[in-house]
């Protein structure tokens, strides 16, 4: 099995597991809630910047 085939097979399952784990941690550990509220606007701008490159000007 080549490296490309390995990456194709395992990237999505690993990302889903990582996302579910992080979501669970942030849901169950209440002291992390303010961190999520503080990071959300930056995260939203980064995602928007990926879809709309002109929005990157607002971040930089």
Helices and strands as residue ranges (DSSP letters): H 3-28, G 30-32, H 33-51, G 53-55, H 56-59
